[in-house]
Amino acid sequence: MNGGEEKKNYRTIVKAISLFGGTQVFSILCSIVKTKLIAIWLGAGGVGIIGLYSNTIDMISALTGLGLGGSSVRSISREYQSGDADRFARVVTVVRRWVWFTGLAGAVLMLSFAPLLSRYTFGDSQHIWGFVFLSCTLLFNALSEGERAILQGTARLKSMARCSVIGSVVALLVSIPLFYFFRIEGIVPSLMLHSSSIWLVYVLFGEKIKRKQVSMSAGEIFQQGKGIAALGIFMTTSGFVTSLFSYLFVAWLNYRSGTDEVGYYQSGYTLVMKYVGLVFTAMMMEYYPRLSGVCEDRRLLSEHVSQQIETSLLVLAPLVSLFIVLQTVIIHVLYTADFLVIGEYISWAALGMLLRAFSWSVSFVLLAKGVGRLYLITEVLADSLTFVLNIVGYLLWGLAGVGVAYLLGFLFSSVGLYLLCRVKYGLVIPRRVFVLLTLGTVGGAVVLLLFHGGYVAGAWVATAVVVALAGLQLKRRLA
């Protein structure tokens, strides 16, 4: 890869982070406004009902969706970048037919079990018709996932961002009048309109993909879709395992220290994993399909992974340092002064995000290669290790120890994944990347130790140095 191509890749990564990071922040703001209005107009009971309905929909979607929204991106990207118009048209047809099938399967499942869902979710039979009407959301959600995967696999990043922003606005606008005029009775119509409007946004505002018209039999569609569904099932199972270990740790923490401690843990987790972690969500939109297109070339694979790690570190290092020194302000804005006790916990966990940038970038090699079983095994091992480290860390140092556990978990995960991918797929990451990772982590650690040691001015100076050096390095790669 020559210098011009390298700079182009760096620019593409930064552009994707800026584009999707911005849309993610906008979506969160719309969600905050919506949640605030729901709390005012519907009260805690209304918020609870929405949560129960939404969790049930998400559970059935995960069960019947087969993870096609994630796994199909790989197949679409590979065929699109191959330049074979016939194969690309066939894979798009397969994905669209399969999401129709999984969406209808989810809808039928919710319709069939509506009485049981009402009884076990709400403890009565008054919400049967609510689940009956909401069954259509399973279909709309599946169709939206299919269109989103096609846009992502064909690198229509601007179209994806546009649909995300418009979808967030439309979802907010259709919900407000229903909640205002109908209160609790507006919940089910709101959820129905939300899912259908998101799908319509993708149909109306998503970039139309030009492709050949192909005719495929049901047998061909089933056979070609099996591999996509298999990878999706492994990805979905991986997500379930992660949620399971998270639940087990929260249950253990609640048993040992009570609900207040759980509240502190969850608030810190949200700050670091959800908000700081937005960078990873933004990068995935562009990185996953790009890596899928080059994964058979060892040299290109190594170069793309290395560039992704470098860019991630240069973006995250300043963010992590600023997050540490601004944490008091952030906690006061989002929570209350009582939550200041999570300071050391979120600082160590945020520092771990730099190591996560390495393990996260390398883990996509397994997805790009389509080795779902191996990906699931590595995720189960990583989650098991983190679960044990969380308990040990908490027993030794309280919540701060949980933050240290996240740091160590990402460190061990990084080492294991890199050794695996180096031996099995010939992945070679150059020395400069490890130097950058070390310097970024050490810089963040200096900021952390100064800040929590009471040397706030020194922490700000160290942060300024980290921001300046990262900015200069990023500028050098983009210029």
Secondary structure in CASP SS format (residue, H / E / C, confidence):
PFRMAT SS
TARGET T0000
AUTHOR 0000-0000-0000
METHOD secondary structure of the structure
MODEL  1
M C 1.00
N C 1.00
G H 1.00
G H 1.00
E H 1.00
E H 1.00
K H 1.00
K H 1.00
N H 1.00
Y H 1.00
R H 1.00
T H 1.00
I H 1.00
V H 1.00
K H 1.00
A H 1.00
I H 1.00
S H 1.00
L H 1.00
F H 1.00
G H 1.00
G H 1.00
T H 1.00
Q H 1.00
V H 1.00
F H 1.00
S H 1.00
I H 1.00
L H 1.00
C H 1.00
S H 1.00
I H 1.00
V H 1.00
K H 1.00
T H 1.00
K H 1.00
L H 1.00
I H 1.00
A H 1.00
I H 1.00
W H 1.00
L H 1.00
G H 1.00
A H 1.00
G H 1.00
G H 1.00
V H 1.00
G H 1.00
I H 1.00
I H 1.00
G H 1.00
L H 1.00
Y H 1.00
S H 1.00
N H 1.00
T H 1.00
I H 1.00
D H 1.00
M H 1.00
I H 1.00
S H 1.00
A H 1.00
L H 1.00
T H 1.00
G C 1.00
L C 1.00
G C 1.00
L H 1.00
G H 1.00
G H 1.00
S H 1.00
S H 1.00
V H 1.00
R H 1.00
S H 1.00
I H 1.00
S H 1.00
R H 1.00
E H 1.00
Y H 1.00
Q H 1.00
S H 1.00
G C 1.00
D C 1.00
A H 1.00
D H 1.00
R H 1.00
F H 1.00
A H 1.00
R H 1.00
V H 1.00
V H 1.00
T H 1.00
V H 1.00
V H 1.00
R H 1.00
R H 1.00
W H 1.00
V H 1.00
W H 1.00
F H 1.00
T H 1.00
G H 1.00
L H 1.00
A H 1.00
G H 1.00
A H 1.00
V H 1.00
L H 1.00
M H 1.00
L H 1.00
S H 1.00
F C 1.00
A H 1.00
P H 1.00
L H 1.00
L H 1.00
S H 1.00
R H 1.00
Y H 1.00
T H 1.00
F H 1.00
G C 1.00
D C 1.00
S C 1.00
Q C 1.00
H C 1.00
I H 1.00
W H 1.00
G H 1.00
F H 1.00
V H 1.00
F H 1.00
L H 1.00
S H 1.00
C H 1.00
T H 1.00
L H 1.00
L H 1.00
F H 1.00
N H 1.00
A H 1.00
L H 1.00
S H 1.00
E H 1.00
G H 1.00
E H 1.00
R H 1.00
A H 1.00
I H 1.00
L H 1.00
Q H 1.00
G H 1.00
T C 1.00
A C 1.00
R C 1.00
L H 1.00
K H 1.00
S H 1.00
M H 1.00
A H 1.00
R H 1.00
C H 1.00
S H 1.00
V H 1.00
I H 1.00
G H 1.00
S H 1.00
V H 1.00
V H 1.00
A H 1.00
L H 1.00
L H 1.00
V H 1.00
S H 1.00
I H 1.00
P H 1.00
L H 1.00
F H 1.00
Y H 1.00
F H 1.00
F H 1.00
R H 1.00
I H 1.00
E H 1.00
G H 1.00
I H 1.00
V H 1.00
P H 1.00
S H 1.00
L H 1.00
M H 1.00
L H 1.00
H H 1.00
S H 1.00
S H 1.00
S H 1.00
I H 1.00
W H 1.00
L H 1.00
V H 1.00
Y H 1.00
V H 1.00
L H 1.00
F H 1.00
G C 1.00
E C 1.00
K C 1.00
I C 1.00
K C 1.00
R C 1.00
K C 1.00
Q C 1.00
V C 1.00
S C 1.00
M C 1.00
S C 1.00
A H 1.00
G H 1.00
E H 1.00
I H 1.00
F H 1.00
Q H 1.00
Q H 1.00
G H 1.00
K H 1.00
G H 1.00
I H 1.00
A H 1.00
A H 1.00
L H 1.00
G H 1.00
I H 1.00
F H 1.00
M H 1.00
T H 1.00
T H 1.00
S H 1.00
G H 1.00
F H 1.00
V H 1.00
T H 1.00
S H 1.00
L H 1.00
F H 1.00
S H 1.00
Y H 1.00
L H 1.00
F H 1.00
V H 1.00
A H 1.00
W H 1.00
L H 1.00
N H 1.00
Y H 1.00
R H 1.00
S H 1.00
G C 1.00
T H 1.00
D H 1.00
E H 1.00
V H 1.00
G H 1.00
Y H 1.00
Y H 1.00
Q H 1.00
S H 1.00
G H 1.00
Y H 1.00
T H 1.00
L H 1.00
V H 1.00
M H 1.00
K H 1.00
Y H 1.00
V H 1.00
G C 1.00
L H 1.00
V H 1.00
F H 1.00
T H 1.00
A H 1.00
M H 1.00
M H 1.00
M H 1.00
E H 1.00
Y H 1.00
Y H 1.00
P H 1.00
R H 1.00
L H 1.00
S H 1.00
G H 1.00
V H 1.00
C C 1.00
E C 1.00
D C 1.00
R H 1.00
R H 1.00
L H 1.00
L H 1.00
S H 1.00
E H 1.00
H H 1.00
V H 1.00
S H 1.00
Q H 1.00
Q H 1.00
I H 1.00
E H 1.00
T H 1.00
S H 1.00
L H 1.00
L H 1.00
V H 1.00
L H 1.00
A H 1.00
P H 1.00
L H 1.00
V H 1.00
S H 1.00
L H 1.00
F H 1.00
I H 1.00
V H 1.00
L C 1.00
Q H 1.00
T H 1.00
V H 1.00
I H 1.00
I H 1.00
H H 1.00
V H 1.00
L H 1.00
Y C 1.00
T C 1.00
A H 1.00
D H 1.00
F H 1.00
L H 1.00
V H 1.00
I H 1.00
G H 1.00
E H 1.00
Y H 1.00
I H 1.00
S H 1.00
W H 1.00
A H 1.00
A H 1.00
L H 1.00
G H 1.00
M H 1.00
L H 1.00
L H 1.00
R H 1.00
A H 1.00
F H 1.00
S H 1.00
W H 1.00
S H 1.00
V H 1.00
S H 1.00
F H 1.00
V H 1.00
L H 1.00
L H 1.00
A H 1.00
K H 1.00
G C 1.00
V C 1.00
G H 1.00
R H 1.00
L H 1.00
Y H 1.00
L H 1.00
I H 1.00
T H 1.00
E H 1.00
V H 1.00
L H 1.00
A H 1.00
D H 1.00
S H 1.00
L H 1.00
T H 1.00
F H 1.00
V H 1.00
L H 1.00
N H 1.00
I H 1.00
V H 1.00
G H 1.00
Y H 1.00
L H 1.00
L H 1.00
W H 1.00
G C 1.00
L H 1.00
A H 1.00
G H 1.00
V H 1.00
G H 1.00
V H 1.00
A H 1.00
Y H 1.00
L H 1.00
L H 1.00
G H 1.00
F H 1.00
L H 1.00
F H 1.00
S H 1.00
S H 1.00
V H 1.00
G H 1.00
L H 1.00
Y H 1.00
L H 1.00
L H 1.00
C H 1.00
R H 1.00
V H 1.00
K H 1.00
Y H 1.00
G C 1.00
L C 1.00
V C 1.00
I C 1.00
P C 1.00
R H 1.00
R H 1.00
V H 1.00
F H 1.00
V H 1.00
L H 1.00
L H 1.00
T H 1.00
L H 1.00
G H 1.00
T H 1.00
V H 1.00
G H 1.00
G H 1.00
A H 1.00
V H 1.00
V H 1.00
L H 1.00
L H 1.00
L H 1.00
F H 1.00
H H 1.00
G C 1.00
G C 1.00
Y C 1.00
V H 1.00
A H 1.00
G H 1.00
A H 1.00
W H 1.00
V H 1.00
A H 1.00
T H 1.00
A H 1.00
V H 1.00
V H 1.00
V H 1.00
A H 1.00
L H 1.00
A H 1.00
G H 1.00
L H 1.00
Q H 1.00
L H 1.00
K H 1.00
R H 1.00
R H 1.00
L H 1.00
A C 1.00
END
